Amino acid sequence: FSVMATAFMGYVLPWGQMSFWGATVITNLLSAIPYVGTTIVEWIWGGFSVDKPTLTRFFAFHFILPFIIAALAVVHLLFLHETGSNNPMGINSNADKIPFHPYYTIKDFLGMILLLSSFMLMVLFSPDLLGDPDNYTPANPLNTPPHIKPEWYFLFAYAILRSIPNKLGGVIAL
């Protein structure tokens, strides 16, 4: 959930048409919560509509959440190192084990270098490759784009929300 929240908040930061309307639609889903939904939405927005305070809050959370995710990953690895992994077969054989370092650390480091290199090549030489052209239009609350569609990493949530006609039912299904 936290990785998806970080991606969503980063998606809002360009403050184009698709970003603005994406923020409006997704934050309005919280208004389906009975009694307190509208108050939560207004608190997230920092007012009565998506505006500059919303952008500032999303920027702050987009910056902080990766550090929280990294800290949780480190805590997870520490607990895993302390207690060990679960063995579903129940066989406790040390004969089949190989040390984590240097075998897996070198393999993981090589994979990380290849992934970061390909990502940096794409970002530096073709930054507009995966962006939506409508997101280059500045945000305008008076002009709704004719075809609002989520990014690929939100398509599963979009399908769940579209398949259930009730707003609260769709939010619960998520």
N, C-alpha and C positions, 0 to 999 in steps of 0.2 A: 504494500500500500504506500509506503513512504517513497519508494522509487517512482511510482506513478504520480504521486503528488509533486515530487520534484520536477518530473517531466512536464506536468501540466503547468506548473508555475513558470517554468522556463518558456513554455509555449506562449504564455501571455505577455512576456516581456517585450517583444518587438512592437507591441501596441498598434498592430494593424487591424484591418477589418475582421479577419478570421480570429485573431487573438482576442479582440474585444468581445465579439459575439460568443466565442468559446467560453470566455470567463463568465459572461452573463448567463449562458445556458447552464453551465456546470454548477455555478454557485447558487443559481435558482433552484437546483435540485434539493438543496438543504431546506428550502421553504416548505417541503412536503412533510417535514417533521411536525407533528401536532404540537400546538401551544407555543413552542419556542423557536420554530423554524424561521419565521420572519425576523425575529430578533437576532438570530445567529447570522443570517444573511446580511442584515444591515451592519452588524459588527465586522464581518469579513470585508464588506465593501467600504467601510469607513464613512458611510453616508447612506443615501437612498438610491444610489445607482452605482454601477461600475465606473470609477473615475480615477483620478491621480492617487488618492490615498490607497485604493485597491492595488494599483501598480506598485506603490512603495512597499506595501505589506508583502505582496507576492515576491518582490525582489529580495526582501530580507529573508523570507522563508526559503526561497530558492538558493540563497547563499548558505544558510545554516543547515538545511536538511542533509546535504551530502556529508558534512562532518558528523552529524548524528548517526547516519547510516554506517559510516566507516567505523565509528566508535562501537556501535552494536556488532559489527562484523568482527572486530578485534576481541570483544567480550565473548562472542560465540566461539571463536577459535581458541581462546584461553580455556573456556569451559570444556571444549572438545579435547584439548590437549591434556587437561587435568583428569577427566573421567574416562576418556577413550571412546572409541566408536562402538556402536552396538553390533554384535555379530548374530544375525538371525539363524545361522546354522548351529550355533552353540559349540562350534569347534574352536578350541583355543590353541592354535598351532603357531609357534614362532618360526617354523621352518620356511613358511611361504612368505614371510614378511621381508621387505627391503626398506632401508632407511629413507625417510622423507627427503633429507638433505644429503647429498647434492642432487639426487636423481630427479625428484619432482620439482625442486626449486629451479633448476636449470630449465626444465621443460616449461614450467609456468612462466618463467622470465622471458624465454624465447617467444612464447605465445603472446605475452603482454607487449613485447617490443613490436611484433608483427601487427598486432591489432592497433596499437597507438600510431605506428607509422602509416598504415592505410587510412586511419581516421584523420591524421594530420594532413596527408596528401589531399584528401577529399575536402577538408575544411579550408585549407590554404589556396588550393587551385580551382575549386569548384564549389564555392559556398552556397550557391543558389540551387544546387542540384536537387535537393529534397524539399525545398521550401514551396509553399503555396503562393502563386502569383497574387492572389487577392490580399495576402498579408502585407504587400508593399503599398497598398492604399492606406492612408492614415485612418485611424479609428474614427468613425462617425456614428453616433447613436441614432441619428435620424435616417440612416441609409442601411438597410439590411441586405446583405449579399443574397442573390437568388438561390445559390446552392451551398448551403452550409454543410460541411462534412468534416468529421473528425480526422485526425492524423491516424496513421496505420496502427500505432500502439494503443489507441483508444477504440478501435473498431469492435472489439468484443463487448465493451461496455455499451457502445452505441446500439449494437444488435440486441442486447438484453433490454435496454430502455425502449427500443422501438417495438419489441415483441409483446410488451405488456402495456395495455392502453391506459391504465391508471398510473398517475404520477407517483403516488406513495408506494404502490405495488412494485413499480420499476426500481425505485430507490431501495426498497427492502430486498429485491432480487439481487441487486448489486452487492 
